Amino acid sequence: MRALVYLGPGSAELRERPAAQLANGDGVAVEIVGTGIRGTEREVLLPGRIPARPVGA
């Protein structure tokens, strides 16, 4: 699946990632048909606004 991956302040990249797996027998899977970027996601990308860890950190 494609995912927007946070790489560090001011840096994100669209990457292929493994599909999520159900954790136990009573979980469900949903199909996402649309997404969006809100103001909070933009704030995470701006250096010093909202603390976040890059992928692999």
Number of C-alpha atoms within 10 A of each C-alpha: 8 10 13 11 15 19 16 16 18 13 13 15 10 10 11 11 11 9 9 8 9 10 8 7 6 6 8 9 8 5 5 6 5 5 6 5 7 8 7 10 12 12 15 19 19 14 13 11 12 13 12 15 11 13 10 6 7
